[in-house]
Amino acid sequence: MLSYLHGFHAGNFADVQKHAAQVLALRMMQAKPGGIACFDTHAGSALYDLSSERSRKTAEADQGVQKLWAAGLSLGDDWQPLLAVLTKMNPPGLPLRKYPGSPEWFRRFQRAQDAFTAFELHPTEGEQLSDWAGRGQVRVFREDGLRGLLRQLPPPAPRLLVLMDPSYEIKSDYQQVADTLGRAWCKCRHGVYLVWYPILTTGHEQVLKRAVVDGPVKPVLCSEVHLKRPPTRGMVGSGMLVVNAPWGFEERLAAMLAEVSGEEALDVSTSMNWLVPE
């Protein structure tokens, strides 16, 4: 049940989509001075070594973030904040070694008025996350993030940004994520919610999408990327549901993903539509 370790997959094409959406949403919300309560329900260990044995066993980053790193400054303005973080963490002219997970992306852009809470249930990942957090402006709870999120809502801060990205090791996760999203939205309807999901050959992600369509939450934007040369089994794409997307987010994320969709980069097709309109 707790066998998933993101270190095997860090920096892959799905991370590129997920972290692009996460950083874009956060920075767009930060255009206003009011504080933002940020939550990461499945935080992992926060930092990853792309040269590690785990990462090299799958080499997924080679077809993901390493392609962006090679493109560098040729990418558009909305990619530059992410590339600036990677540049601070890695020497130029060499392949990426250090790569941020979603908690590190949150912390890199955190302002004094923002709050950040991370959840992680896996014992090893949770210990690493706690060590990473130290005594900074981060709260870490080593527990189930879906239950923990509901307990923390509504937050004291005037605005809310939530990232929900479980591993979906268990089939029931798809329905549980949809149920949690519905309950969270009812507690805090103005919040921005980012829900990542894998697109599989089995089609299990349709359970999540149907449940969201049938639930109370709106509006819901759906961004998907599909590998043009998918494997015969496993993950063939990556999806992100965005509830209450900031104005202009749809066009800006679509442009970012289009920039890196070519054969020389991620080699994916992209789509953007409203799963649940306003």
N, C-alpha and C positions, 0 to 999 in steps of 0.2 A: 504493500500500500504506500510505503514511503521510500521506494527504490529510486525514484527519479532524481537525477542530479543534472543541473543545467550546465555544468562545466563541459559536458560532452557536446553541447549544442550552442554554446555561447558564440555570438557574433554571426550566426547563420542568417539566411535571407529573412526569416521570420523576425529575428531580433532587429534587423534593419527597419522593417516596417513598423514594428511595435515601438521602438525607441524614437523613430521619426515622429510618430503620432504623439507619443508622450511628451517629448520636448517641445514640439510645435504647440500643442494645447497649453502647456504650462507657460510658455513664453507669451502666447497670445493673451492668456488670462492676466499675466503680470504687466500688461500694458496699463492696467488700472492699479492704483496704489494699495487697495484693500488687501488684507491678509488672506492667504489661501491655506486651508487645511488639506494636506496631501496624504493619501493613504495608499499603501502598496500591500495587497492582500497575500501575495505569494512572492516574497522578496528575494529568496535565494540567499547566496552568500555575498552579493553586492559587487565583488570584483573577480575578474577571471583572467587567467594566464593562457593566452592562445597558443603558447609554445609548450604547454603542459602535456603530459601523457594522455590525459582525458581528452583534451581538445584535439590533439593530433590523431587520436584513434579514429575520429570521424572526419576530421579536417573540414567540417562544415563552414567554418569561418572563411576558408579560402574562396568559396563561392558566394560569400556574403559581405561582411564589413571590409575584408581585405580589398575587395574590388572598389569600394568607395574610397578607401584610404589611398589607393593608387590613383584614383581620379582627382582627388584633392581639390585644389582651388578652382578647377573647371566647373564644379557644381555650383548651383544657384545660391542665392542669399540665405534661404531657409535651411540649407545644409550646413552653413558656415559655423553656427554655434556648436553643433555636434562635432564638427571637424576640429574646432578650436579646443574642445575638451580633450579629444584624442591626441592632439598635438602636444598639449601640456603633459600628457601621461606617457608619451612615446617619442623616441628620437626620430627625427626626420630621415627619410631616405632608406628606412628599413621596414620590413613587414611589421604590422601591429603585434605587440605582445600583450600589453595591458588593455583590457576592455571592460567598460563599466556595465554592470547589470542595472536594472531599473532603479534600485535604491540609490546608487551612486549618481545616476542622471538626476534624480530628484534633488540630492544634496548639492550637486554642482551648481544648480540654478536657484537654490533656496535663498530667499531674502530674510532679513531680520524679522519681518512681520509674518512670515509663513511658518507653518508647523508641518512636521513630517512624522508619520507613524508607519512602521513596517511590521508585518507579521510573517512568521516562518515557523512551520510545524516540524519540519525535518530536523532531527537532533543535531546532526553534523553541520548542516547549513545554518541552522539557528545559532549555534555556537560561534561560527565564523561571522555571522551577521552581527551578533552582540559585540564581538571583538572589534569589528569594523566601526560600529557606531560609537564606541567609547563614551566620552562625556559630551559629545556635541549636541546639536539641536535636533536629535533624532530619538524617538521613542521606539523601542523594539519589544514586541510581544511574541514569545515563543509558543504560539498556539494556532489553532485553525483561523485563518484570516477572514473567512466568510462570516463566521460567528462573531469574531472580534470586531469586524467592521460595523455590524449592526449594533453592537453594544456601544460603540463610540459615536454614533450618529444621533441627533445632529451635532456638529462640532461647534466649539465656541467661536471659531473664525467665521467671518461673514460669507466666505465662499469655500467651495469644496471641489477637489479633484481626486478621483479614485481610479487606480489601475487594478483590474482584476485579471490575473493571468495564471490560473492553475495549470498543472501539467496534463490534466484530463486523463490520468492513469486509470481512473475508475469511470465507467460509463455513466454512472449516476451524477458525475460532476457537471455534465451539461445541463441537466435539469436543475441541479442545486444552484449553479451560477445564475441561471435565469430567475429562479425563485428569490435568491439573495438580491439580485439587481432590482427586482420589483419591490421588495420590502425596503431596500435602501432608498429608492426613489420616492416612495411614499413618506419616508422620514425626512427627506431633504430633496425636494423636487427641483430646486434650482441648481443642484450639483452637476458637474461634468463627470461622466463615468466612461472609462475606457475599458472595454472587455475584449481581451485577446482570445482567439481560439485557433486550433490547428484545423486545416482542411485535409481530410483523410480519404484514402481509397474506400474506406468503409462507409463514409457519409455520416458518421455520428454527429458531426457539427450541425446537421439539420435539426436535431432535437433541440439544441439551444436556440437556433433561429426561429423555429416554429413557436417555442415557448415564449420568446420575447414578443413576437407578433401577437400572440394570444393574450399577453399580459397587459398591465396598465401603463407601461413606460412609453413615453414619447417626448420629443422626436428621436429617432434612432437612425444614424447614418451607418452604412455598412461599406467598409473598404476591404477588398480582397486582392491578393496577389496569387497567381497560379504559375507554377513552374512550367516552362514550355517543354522541358524534357523531364517529366516526372518519373519517379521510381515506380515499380510495379506494385509496391505495397508501402504502407506508412504515410508520411506527410507529403502531400503534393501541392500544398498551398498554405496560406496564412491569412487569417481574417481579423478584423478589428471593428467592433461595434462602438460607436461614439454617441452617447446620450448628451443632449444639450450642447452640441458642438459650437464653439465660438463662431461669431459671424465671420465668414470668409475662410473658415477652416477647411471646408470641403474642397475649394478650388486650390488652396495652397498645398494641402496634402497630396491631392491628385497630381499637381505639378511636380512635387518632390519625387513621388514614386515613378512618374513617367521618365524623369531624368535618369533613373538608375535601372530601368526595365530592359534595356537593350542587351544583346548577346554578349557585349564586352563587359557588362556589369552583372546584374542578377539573373538576366535571361528569363524574365517573367512577363506574363500578361497581367494587366491591372483592371479593376472595375471599381466603381463608386456609385452607390445608389442609396435611396432612402428606404430602409427596411420598414420603418414605421414613420410616416410623415407627421408633420405638426398637427 
